[in-house]
Amino acid sequence: MTIRRQGYRYLNLVTGVFVTCLITANIIAVKLIAVAGIVVPAAVIIFPLSYIFGDILTEVYGYARARQVIWIGFGCNALAVLAFWLAGLLPSAPFWKGQAAYQAILGYTPRLLAASFAAYLVGEFLNSFVLAKMKLMTRGRWLWSRTISSTLVGQAADSLVFIGLAFVGSVPEGELFRLIVTQWLLKSAYEVLMTPVTYLVVGYLKRAEQEDYYDYETDFAPFKLT
């Protein structure tokens, strides 16, 4: 039986960065930006980092630890959304003129919120699952193949679920398909470009933590916290 360590020096730090990337991405996603003539949510600036840190979590600490962090991220994001919603409901001070701007930025619609949560869970769990399984198949070799392949799968699912649930019926089918493919390619390209950084961080953490976990006996069911 594989014995898991209980204490790590940097697990809390990696978890904090992961959650920060997730919540920040959800806040700035309301702004649409144009990159080389391509319109995408501003979340592409930082959201792909959550996948990179998801890769790091799974590669170093294993799928079970990554699963815990994914659910922590989900809970923290839900708490943030609840706080934004409650703050929006409370009456504004008579002299404060920012309610309309507040609602425009932080007043999530139920449809967009549901799409975001569903896409996050599907994408992150697929990303972690594919990387953990490929690590076993490759016997820990060719890290680049695992990080890129898992991101291609996870980001494809994330883009398909989010764009599909959020905009189907309100955006023409052709444009809907272009949005899905554009987001998928941009986020995946981000992962490829960051591969050298991922190598550096993974190598450092494996040495510092004296951990390089292989999920030989892991239960891959997503709805667990241990």
C-alpha positions as CSV (number, residue, x, y, z in Angstrom):
1,M,0.0,0.0,0.0
2,T,1.2,3.5,-0.9
3,I,1.7,5.7,2.2
4,R,0.9,9.4,1.7
5,R,2.8,12.1,3.5
6,Q,0.8,14.5,5.6
7,G,3.0,17.6,5.7
8,Y,4.3,19.6,2.7
9,R,6.1,22.9,2.6
10,Y,4.6,24.5,-0.5
11,L,1.2,22.8,-0.9
12,N,-0.7,25.6,0.8
13,L,1.1,28.2,-1.4
14,V,0.3,26.3,-4.6
15,T,-3.3,26.0,-3.4
16,G,-3.5,29.7,-2.7
17,V,-2.2,30.7,-6.2
18,F,-4.6,28.2,-7.8
19,V,-7.7,29.6,-6.0
20,T,-6.6,33.2,-6.7
21,C,-6.2,32.6,-10.4
22,L,-9.7,31.0,-10.5
23,I,-11.5,33.8,-8.6
24,T,-9.7,36.6,-10.4
25,A,-10.5,35.0,-13.8
26,N,-14.2,34.9,-13.0
27,I,-14.2,38.6,-12.0
28,I,-12.4,39.9,-15.1
29,A,-14.2,37.5,-17.5
30,V,-17.0,40.1,-17.9
31,K,-14.7,42.3,-20.0
32,L,-14.2,41.3,-23.6
33,I,-10.8,42.1,-25.2
34,A,-9.6,42.0,-28.7
35,V,-6.3,40.2,-29.3
36,A,-5.1,40.4,-32.9
37,G,-8.6,41.0,-33.9
38,I,-10.0,38.0,-32.0
39,V,-12.5,38.8,-29.3
40,V,-12.2,36.8,-26.1
41,P,-13.0,37.2,-22.4
42,A,-10.3,38.9,-20.4
43,A,-10.1,35.8,-18.3
44,V,-7.7,34.3,-20.8
45,I,-5.0,36.5,-19.2
46,I,-4.9,34.4,-16.0
47,F,-7.4,31.5,-16.2
48,P,-4.9,29.2,-18.0
49,L,-2.6,29.5,-15.0
50,S,-5.1,27.5,-13.0
51,Y,-4.6,24.6,-15.3
52,I,-0.8,25.0,-15.1
53,F,-1.1,24.9,-11.3
54,G,-3.5,22.0,-11.6
55,D,-0.8,20.2,-13.6
56,I,1.7,21.0,-10.9
57,L,-0.5,19.7,-8.1
58,T,-1.3,16.4,-9.8
59,E,2.3,15.8,-11.0
60,V,3.9,16.5,-7.7
61,Y,1.3,15.6,-5.1
62,G,-1.0,13.2,-6.9
63,Y,-4.6,13.2,-8.1
64,A,-6.2,13.0,-4.6
65,R,-4.5,16.2,-3.4
66,A,-5.4,17.9,-6.7
67,R,-9.0,16.8,-6.2
68,Q,-9.1,18.4,-2.8
69,V,-7.7,21.7,-4.2
70,I,-10.2,21.6,-7.1
71,W,-13.1,21.4,-4.6
72,I,-11.5,24.0,-2.3
73,G,-11.4,26.3,-5.4
74,F,-15.0,25.6,-6.1
75,G,-16.1,26.4,-2.6
76,C,-14.0,29.6,-2.4
77,N,-15.4,30.7,-5.7
78,A,-19.0,30.0,-4.6
79,L,-18.3,32.0,-1.4
80,A,-17.0,34.9,-3.4
81,V,-20.0,34.9,-5.7
82,L,-22.4,34.7,-2.7
83,A,-20.6,37.7,-1.1
84,F,-20.8,39.7,-4.4
85,W,-24.5,38.9,-4.7
86,L,-25.4,39.9,-1.1
87,A,-23.4,43.1,-1.4
88,G,-25.4,43.9,-4.6
89,L,-28.7,43.4,-2.8
90,L,-27.9,45.7,0.1
91,P,-29.1,49.3,-0.3
92,S,-26.4,51.7,-1.5
93,A,-25.4,54.8,0.5
94,P,-27.3,57.9,-0.8
95,F,-24.1,59.5,-2.1
96,W,-22.7,56.4,-3.8
97,K,-23.2,56.4,-7.5
98,G,-21.5,53.1,-8.5
99,Q,-24.4,50.6,-8.2
100,A,-24.9,50.2,-11.9
101,A,-21.2,49.7,-12.5
102,Y,-21.1,47.2,-9.6
103,Q,-23.9,45.2,-11.1
104,A,-22.3,45.2,-14.5
105,I,-19.1,43.8,-13.2
106,L,-20.1,41.6,-10.3
107,G,-23.8,40.9,-10.9
108,Y,-23.5,37.4,-12.3
109,T,-26.6,36.1,-14.2
110,P,-27.6,32.6,-13.0
111,R,-27.0,31.1,-16.5
112,L,-23.4,32.4,-16.7
113,L,-22.8,31.3,-13.1
114,A,-24.0,27.8,-13.8
115,A,-22.0,27.6,-17.0
116,S,-18.8,28.8,-15.2
117,F,-19.1,26.3,-12.3
118,A,-19.9,23.4,-14.6
119,A,-17.1,24.2,-17.0
120,Y,-14.6,24.6,-14.1
121,L,-15.4,21.2,-12.6
122,V,-15.5,19.2,-15.8
123,G,-12.4,20.9,-17.2
124,E,-10.2,20.7,-14.1
125,F,-11.1,17.1,-13.2
126,L,-10.4,15.9,-16.8
127,N,-7.1,17.8,-16.8
128,S,-6.0,16.2,-13.5
129,F,-7.3,12.7,-14.5
130,V,-5.6,12.7,-17.9
131,L,-2.3,13.9,-16.4
132,A,-2.3,11.3,-13.6
133,K,-3.1,8.4,-15.9
134,M,-0.5,9.5,-18.5
135,K,2.1,9.7,-15.7
136,L,1.5,6.0,-15.0
137,M,1.6,5.2,-18.7
138,T,4.8,7.1,-19.4
139,R,6.4,6.0,-16.1
140,G,7.0,9.6,-15.2
141,R,8.8,10.5,-18.5
142,W,8.0,13.2,-20.9
143,L,6.4,15.7,-18.6
144,W,5.7,18.0,-21.6
145,S,3.5,15.3,-23.2
146,R,1.3,15.1,-20.0
147,T,0.9,18.8,-19.3
148,I,0.0,19.6,-22.9
149,S,-2.2,16.6,-23.5
150,S,-4.1,17.1,-20.3
151,T,-4.6,20.8,-21.0
152,L,-5.9,20.1,-24.6
153,V,-8.5,17.7,-23.1
154,G,-9.4,19.9,-20.1
155,Q,-9.6,23.2,-21.9
156,A,-11.6,21.7,-24.8
157,A,-14.2,20.5,-22.2
158,D,-14.1,23.8,-20.3
159,S,-14.6,25.9,-23.5
160,L,-17.3,23.6,-24.8
161,V,-19.3,23.5,-21.6
162,F,-19.0,27.2,-20.7
163,I,-19.6,28.6,-24.2
164,G,-22.3,26.1,-24.9
165,L,-24.3,26.6,-21.7
166,A,-23.8,30.3,-21.5
167,F,-24.5,31.4,-25.1
168,V,-26.4,28.7,-27.0
169,G,-29.6,30.2,-28.3
170,S,-28.3,33.7,-28.1
171,V,-25.3,33.5,-30.4
172,P,-25.4,32.1,-34.0
173,E,-24.1,28.5,-34.2
174,G,-21.2,29.5,-36.5
175,E,-20.0,32.2,-34.1
176,L,-20.6,29.8,-31.1
177,F,-18.3,27.3,-32.7
178,R,-15.6,29.9,-33.4
179,L,-15.8,31.1,-29.8
180,I,-15.3,27.6,-28.5
181,V,-12.3,26.9,-30.8
182,T,-10.7,30.3,-30.3
183,Q,-10.8,30.0,-26.5
184,W,-9.5,26.4,-26.6
185,L,-6.6,27.2,-28.9
186,L,-5.6,30.4,-27.0
187,K,-5.6,28.7,-23.6
188,S,-3.8,25.6,-25.0
189,A,-1.2,27.8,-26.6
190,Y,-0.7,29.5,-23.2
191,E,0.1,26.1,-21.7
192,V,2.6,25.3,-24.4
193,L,4.4,28.6,-24.0
194,M,4.6,28.1,-20.3
195,T,6.0,24.6,-20.5
196,P,9.6,25.7,-19.5
197,V,8.2,27.4,-16.4
198,T,6.1,24.4,-15.5
199,Y,9.3,22.2,-15.8
200,L,11.2,24.6,-13.4
201,V,8.4,24.7,-10.8
202,V,7.7,21.0,-10.9
203,G,11.4,20.2,-10.6
204,Y,11.9,22.5,-7.7
205,L,8.8,21.3,-5.8
206,K,9.8,17.6,-6.3
207,R,13.2,18.3,-4.8
208,A,11.9,20.6,-2.0
209,E,9.0,18.3,-1.0
210,Q,10.9,15.1,-1.7
211,E,7.7,13.9,-3.4
212,D,6.9,12.6,-6.9
213,Y,3.5,10.9,-6.5
214,Y,2.3,8.1,-8.7
215,D,-1.5,7.3,-8.6
216,Y,-1.2,3.5,-8.7
217,E,-3.9,2.9,-6.0
218,T,-5.9,6.1,-6.3
219,D,-9.7,6.2,-6.4
220,F,-10.3,8.6,-9.3
221,A,-13.9,9.3,-8.4
222,P,-14.3,13.1,-8.5
223,F,-16.9,13.4,-5.7
224,K,-14.5,12.8,-2.8
225,L,-12.5,15.1,-0.5
226,T,-9.9,12.6,0.6
